[in-house]
Amino acid sequence: MGDDALNVHDNVCTVSELTGKNKLTLYTNAPTFKIGDKAVFCDSKYNKLDFTANVTDIDGDTVTFDADIPDSVTVGSIVQNGSIDSANYVISNNYFHENHARGLLLQSSNGLCENNIFYKTMGNAIKVIADISPGKWLEGTGVNTLEIRNNTFSSCNVSDRGAVIDISASINGRTADSQMLKNIYINNNTFESCEGNILSASNANKLIFNSNSIKNTNSRIIFGKHNSNITVKNNVSDSLLGVRIRLKSLSSLF
């Protein structure tokens, strides 16, 4: 594979200018809105605001809405298209192998990834992320409910780029100050002969890592910032140290 095998996401915009009482200049790297779509507004940390509006006109990067823009919307605010949704997907019984970059990027809700084989991915086999990087890409609206079960990860993360499974939200290259990734279940998977860490997670609320088998692999799990309701149980490792957990922040609660 030339690059990531599969990327499930919706694009978003950021506000670059407050153009008028009901107009905004938006930045994006992919077409995001058409007339009639519902815009959902978030602050610059990706926390949802109590404001939505419908698109009535588009002139280049300037978008007109059917309601006045409140003071809570500022330059840097993030805007989602509430009329489209890439949620509800199943990825099963596939063989993903020898990818440049990552295997799967799962950035939408209600996903099931089961009974797949991942072999020799260059980086993460699975990356669960929302990534707002103006000038590069603006992808992901948060994940609520994703199950990763009964998969085999063999010799993955060849270049040791993070972890085999990486979970995080990033805005302008920094960890987002929010919990956009919720109800993630990683159960009954096998990790064998992989490079780097098994799991790295930030921005997660309710994450369960349960009944996984880890063979001939660094069995370290890293929890970064803005985590809560984390459960790690019933995992088996052939390492004498077992499954080792490292906390980067006291905001991770078990």
DOZA-987642 format. One record per residue (C-alpha): x, z, y; residue number from 1. Coordinates in Angstrom, 2 decimals. Layout:
<rs>
+---------+---------+---------+-----+
:    east :      up :   north :   i :
+---------+---------+---------+-----+
:       X :       Z :       Y : NUM :
...
+---------+---------+---------+-----+
</rs>
This chain:
<rs>
+---------+---------+---------+-----+
:    east :      up :   north :   i :
+---------+---------+---------+-----+
:    0.00 :    0.00 :    0.00 :   1 :
:    1.28 :   -0.89 :    3.45 :   2 :
:   -0.15 :    2.24 :    5.06 :   3 :
:   -2.85 :    4.90 :    4.53 :   4 :
:   -5.15 :    3.87 :    1.68 :   5 :
:   -8.43 :    5.03 :    3.24 :   6 :
:   -9.37 :    6.50 :    6.63 :   7 :
:  -12.90 :    7.91 :    7.02 :   8 :
:  -13.61 :    8.69 :   10.68 :   9 :
:  -15.48 :    7.97 :   13.90 :  10 :
:  -13.67 :    7.21 :   17.14 :  11 :
:  -14.05 :    9.30 :   20.31 :  12 :
:  -13.25 :    8.98 :   24.03 :  13 :
:  -11.71 :   11.18 :   26.67 :  14 :
:  -12.84 :   11.34 :   30.30 :  15 :
:  -10.21 :    9.83 :   32.58 :  16 :
:  -12.23 :    9.82 :   35.83 :  17 :
:  -15.47 :   11.27 :   37.21 :  18 :
:  -16.69 :    8.00 :   38.67 :  19 :
:  -20.17 :    8.94 :   39.99 :  20 :
:  -22.99 :   11.40 :   39.58 :  21 :
:  -24.02 :    9.75 :   36.32 :  22 :
:  -20.92 :    7.62 :   35.63 :  23 :
:  -17.64 :    8.29 :   33.87 :  24 :
:  -14.51 :    6.27 :   33.24 :  25 :
:  -13.61 :    6.77 :   29.60 :  26 :
:  -10.39 :    6.19 :   27.71 :  27 :
:  -10.43 :    5.08 :   24.08 :  28 :
:   -8.40 :    2.80 :   21.85 :  29 :
:  -11.38 :    1.33 :   19.99 :  30 :
:  -14.95 :    0.31 :   20.93 :  31 :
:  -17.03 :    3.48 :   20.82 :  32 :
:  -20.35 :    3.03 :   22.68 :  33 :
:  -23.06 :    0.44 :   23.17 :  34 :
:  -26.12 :    0.65 :   25.44 :  35 :
:  -28.68 :    3.05 :   24.04 :  36 :
:  -26.20 :    5.26 :   22.19 :  37 :
:  -26.30 :    9.03 :   22.56 :  38 :
:  -23.14 :   10.63 :   23.98 :  39 :
:  -22.22 :   14.14 :   22.86 :  40 :
:  -19.89 :   15.99 :   25.22 :  41 :
:  -17.15 :   18.48 :   24.35 :  42 :
:  -14.61 :   20.30 :   26.50 :  43 :
:  -10.92 :   19.43 :   26.37 :  44 :
:  -10.43 :   21.87 :   23.45 :  45 :
:  -13.14 :   20.05 :   21.46 :  46 :
:  -15.75 :   22.80 :   21.78 :  47 :
:  -19.20 :   21.24 :   22.15 :  48 :
:  -20.91 :   21.51 :   25.54 :  49 :
:  -24.63 :   21.97 :   26.01 :  50 :
:  -25.06 :   18.42 :   27.31 :  51 :
:  -25.92 :   15.03 :   25.82 :  52 :
:  -26.96 :   11.78 :   27.52 :  53 :
:  -27.84 :    8.21 :   26.59 :  54 :
:  -25.75 :    5.22 :   27.65 :  55 :
:  -27.60 :    2.89 :   30.04 :  56 :
:  -24.79 :    0.56 :   31.15 :  57 :
:  -21.18 :   -0.30 :   30.29 :  58 :
:  -18.84 :   -2.04 :   32.72 :  59 :
:  -15.35 :   -2.18 :   31.27 :  60 :
:  -14.22 :    1.44 :   30.90 :  61 :
:  -17.00 :    2.78 :   33.14 :  62 :
:  -20.08 :    4.09 :   31.35 :  63 :
:  -23.39 :    4.96 :   33.04 :  64 :
:  -25.73 :    7.56 :   31.57 :  65 :
:  -29.41 :    8.42 :   31.97 :  66 :
:  -28.60 :   11.91 :   33.30 :  67 :
:  -26.34 :   13.41 :   35.96 :  68 :
:  -23.00 :   14.67 :   34.72 :  69 :
:  -22.79 :   18.51 :   34.89 :  70 :
:  -19.78 :   20.42 :   36.25 :  71 :
:  -18.81 :   21.43 :   32.71 :  72 :
:  -17.67 :   17.84 :   32.07 :  73 :
:  -14.18 :   17.38 :   33.55 :  74 :
:  -11.24 :   15.03 :   33.27 :  75 :
:   -9.93 :   15.48 :   29.73 :  76 :
:  -13.33 :   16.26 :   28.21 :  77 :
:  -13.99 :   14.60 :   24.85 :  78 :
:  -17.02 :   12.39 :   24.25 :  79 :
:  -18.45 :   11.55 :   20.82 :  80 :
:  -21.02 :    8.91 :   19.89 :  81 :
:  -23.92 :   10.90 :   18.46 :  82 :
:  -25.68 :    7.74 :   17.28 :  83 :
:  -23.15 :    6.93 :   14.56 :  84 :
:  -21.80 :    9.09 :   11.76 :  85 :
:  -19.37 :    8.29 :    8.95 :  86 :
:  -20.45 :   11.36 :    6.97 :  87 :
:  -21.75 :   11.33 :    3.40 :  88 :
:  -19.10 :    9.67 :    1.24 :  89 :
:  -17.80 :    9.89 :   -2.32 :  90 :
:  -14.28 :    8.90 :   -3.41 :  91 :
:  -13.98 :    9.13 :   -7.19 :  92 :
:  -12.05 :    7.77 :  -10.18 :  93 :
:   -9.42 :    5.87 :   -8.19 :  94 :
:   -5.66 :    5.48 :   -8.51 :  95 :
:   -3.88 :    5.73 :   -5.15 :  96 :
:   -0.17 :    5.07 :   -5.52 :  97 :
:    3.01 :    4.46 :   -3.58 :  98 :
:    1.44 :    4.50 :   -0.14 :  99 :
:    3.46 :    4.16 :    3.01 : 100 :
:    2.30 :    7.08 :    5.22 : 101 :
:   -0.67 :    9.01 :    3.77 : 102 :
:   -3.11 :    8.49 :    0.93 : 103 :
:   -6.51 :    9.50 :    2.33 : 104 :
:   -7.49 :   10.61 :    5.83 : 105 :
:  -10.81 :   12.43 :    5.56 : 106 :
:  -12.18 :   13.09 :    9.06 : 107 :
:  -15.96 :   13.16 :    8.54 : 108 :
:  -18.43 :   15.60 :    6.99 : 109 :
:  -20.17 :   15.84 :    3.63 : 110 :
:  -17.39 :   14.33 :    1.54 : 111 :
:  -16.55 :   14.51 :   -2.14 : 112 :
:  -13.12 :   13.50 :   -3.47 : 113 :
:  -12.95 :   13.89 :   -7.25 : 114 :
:  -11.22 :   12.66 :  -10.40 : 115 :
:   -8.63 :   10.60 :   -8.54 : 116 :
:   -4.93 :   10.17 :   -9.29 : 117 :
:   -2.46 :   10.24 :   -6.38 : 118 :
:    1.08 :    9.08 :   -7.20 : 119 :
:    4.15 :    8.87 :   -4.96 : 120 :
:    2.51 :    8.90 :   -1.55 : 121 :
:    5.15 :    8.80 :    1.17 : 122 :
:    3.50 :   11.65 :    3.11 : 123 :
:    0.37 :   13.73 :    2.62 : 124 :
:   -1.79 :   12.67 :   -0.29 : 125 :
:   -4.83 :   13.93 :    1.65 : 126 :
:   -4.99 :   14.71 :    5.35 : 127 :
:   -8.13 :   16.39 :    6.74 : 128 :
:   -7.82 :   16.07 :   10.49 : 129 :
:   -9.25 :   15.41 :   13.92 : 130 :
:   -6.52 :   13.81 :   16.01 : 131 :
:   -6.87 :   13.14 :   19.74 : 132 :
:   -3.67 :   11.42 :   20.87 : 133 :
:   -4.32 :    9.28 :   23.98 : 134 :
:   -2.09 :    6.23 :   23.96 : 135 :
:   -2.08 :    6.20 :   20.16 : 136 :
:   -5.49 :    6.96 :   18.61 : 137 :
:   -8.55 :    9.15 :   19.11 : 138 :
:  -10.08 :    9.81 :   15.72 : 139 :
:  -12.30 :   12.39 :   14.08 : 140 :
:  -15.31 :   14.43 :   15.10 : 141 :
:  -14.67 :   17.44 :   12.85 : 142 :
:  -15.42 :   18.06 :    9.18 : 143 :
:  -18.19 :   20.25 :    7.81 : 144 :
:  -18.29 :   20.37 :    4.01 : 145 :
:  -15.66 :   18.60 :    1.95 : 146 :
:  -14.89 :   19.18 :   -1.72 : 147 :
:  -11.59 :   18.08 :   -3.25 : 148 :
:  -11.82 :   18.69 :   -7.00 : 149 :
:  -10.41 :   17.61 :  -10.36 : 150 :
:   -7.73 :   15.36 :   -8.85 : 151 :
:   -4.13 :   14.92 :  -10.01 : 152 :
:   -1.33 :   14.81 :   -7.43 : 153 :
:    1.86 :   13.55 :   -9.08 : 154 :
:    5.23 :   13.13 :   -7.31 : 155 :
:    3.43 :   13.00 :   -3.93 : 156 :
:    4.79 :   13.61 :   -0.43 : 157 :
:    8.03 :   11.82 :   -1.35 : 158 :
:    9.39 :   12.11 :    2.22 : 159 :
:    8.40 :   15.81 :    2.48 : 160 :
:    6.17 :   15.14 :    5.52 : 161 :
:    4.25 :   18.39 :    5.77 : 162 :
:    2.18 :   19.30 :    2.72 : 163 :
:    0.51 :   17.44 :   -0.12 : 164 :
:   -2.86 :   18.42 :    1.41 : 165 :
:   -2.74 :   18.94 :    5.18 : 166 :
:   -5.70 :   20.33 :    7.17 : 167 :
:   -5.50 :   20.50 :   10.96 : 168 :
:   -6.91 :   19.45 :   14.32 : 169 :
:   -4.62 :   18.15 :   17.05 : 170 :
:   -5.15 :   17.40 :   20.75 : 171 :
:   -2.30 :   15.79 :   22.67 : 172 :
:    0.15 :   16.73 :   19.95 : 173 :
:   -0.77 :   20.42 :   19.86 : 174 :
:   -2.97 :   22.45 :   17.54 : 175 :
:   -6.53 :   22.49 :   18.88 : 176 :
:   -7.89 :   25.82 :   20.07 : 177 :
:  -11.01 :   25.60 :   17.90 : 178 :
:  -12.25 :   25.62 :   14.30 : 179 :
:  -13.45 :   22.07 :   13.73 : 180 :
:  -12.89 :   21.99 :    9.98 : 181 :
:  -15.44 :   24.00 :    8.00 : 182 :
:  -16.47 :   24.60 :    4.40 : 183 :
:  -13.56 :   22.95 :    2.61 : 184 :
:  -13.26 :   23.54 :   -1.12 : 185 :
:  -10.11 :   22.62 :   -3.07 : 186 :
:  -10.83 :   23.36 :   -6.73 : 187 :
:   -9.45 :   22.55 :  -10.18 : 188 :
:   -6.74 :   20.11 :   -9.06 : 189 :
:   -3.33 :   19.57 :  -10.63 : 190 :
:   -0.18 :   19.32 :   -8.53 : 191 :
:    2.92 :   18.19 :  -10.41 : 192 :
:    6.45 :   17.33 :   -9.26 : 193 :
:    5.45 :   17.05 :   -5.59 : 194 :
:    7.76 :   17.51 :   -2.60 : 195 :
:    7.19 :   20.11 :    0.11 : 196 :
:    4.33 :   22.56 :    0.27 : 197 :
:    1.06 :   22.28 :   -1.61 : 198 :
:   -1.24 :   23.09 :    1.30 : 199 :
:   -0.98 :   23.54 :    5.05 : 200 :
:   -4.10 :   24.52 :    7.01 : 201 :
:   -5.07 :   25.23 :   10.61 : 202 :
:   -8.41 :   25.15 :   12.48 : 203 :
:  -10.35 :   25.96 :    9.30 : 204 :
:  -13.40 :   28.19 :    8.93 : 205 :
:  -14.18 :   28.87 :    5.26 : 206 :
:  -11.55 :   27.27 :    3.10 : 207 :
:  -11.36 :   28.01 :   -0.63 : 208 :
:   -8.31 :   27.12 :   -2.74 : 209 :
:   -9.37 :   27.99 :   -6.28 : 210 :
:   -8.33 :   27.39 :   -9.91 : 211 :
:   -5.62 :   24.83 :   -9.17 : 212 :
:   -2.63 :   24.17 :  -11.46 : 213 :
:    0.83 :   23.80 :   -9.90 : 214 :
:    3.70 :   22.44 :  -11.99 : 215 :
:    7.34 :   21.82 :  -11.07 : 216 :
:    6.44 :   21.98 :   -7.39 : 217 :
:    7.09 :   24.27 :   -4.43 : 218 :
:    3.91 :   26.34 :   -4.65 : 219 :
:    3.87 :   27.55 :   -1.07 : 220 :
:    0.73 :   27.51 :    1.05 : 221 :
:    1.01 :   27.76 :    4.85 : 222 :
:   -1.84 :   28.93 :    7.07 : 223 :
:   -1.30 :   28.17 :   10.75 : 224 :
:   -3.45 :   28.92 :   13.78 : 225 :
:   -7.19 :   29.40 :   14.17 : 226 :
:   -8.23 :   30.02 :   10.57 : 227 :
:  -10.90 :   32.37 :    9.23 : 228 :
:  -12.71 :   33.04 :    5.95 : 229 :
:   -9.85 :   31.85 :    3.74 : 230 :
:   -9.89 :   32.44 :   -0.04 : 231 :
:   -7.00 :   31.76 :   -2.43 : 232 :
:   -7.71 :   32.78 :   -6.04 : 233 :
:   -7.30 :   31.93 :   -9.74 : 234 :
:   -4.45 :   29.46 :   -9.18 : 235 :
:   -1.72 :   29.03 :  -11.81 : 236 :
:    1.89 :   28.15 :  -11.05 : 237 :
:    4.90 :   27.70 :  -13.36 : 238 :
:    7.11 :   29.16 :  -10.62 : 239 :
:    8.41 :   32.68 :  -11.22 : 240 :
:    7.23 :   33.51 :   -7.70 : 241 :
:    3.72 :   32.22 :   -8.33 : 242 :
:    1.68 :   30.86 :   -5.42 : 243 :
:    3.33 :   32.01 :   -2.20 : 244 :
:    1.34 :   32.28 :    1.01 : 245 :
:    2.87 :   32.15 :    4.48 : 246 :
:    0.95 :   33.07 :    7.62 : 247 :
:    2.05 :   31.52 :   10.89 : 248 :
:   -0.62 :   33.36 :   12.84 : 249 :
:   -2.53 :   36.61 :   12.49 : 250 :
:   -5.66 :   34.63 :   13.25 : 251 :
:   -5.73 :   33.68 :    9.57 : 252 :
:   -8.09 :   36.09 :    7.82 : 253 :
:   -8.52 :   36.62 :    4.08 : 254 :
+---------+---------+---------+-----+
</rs>
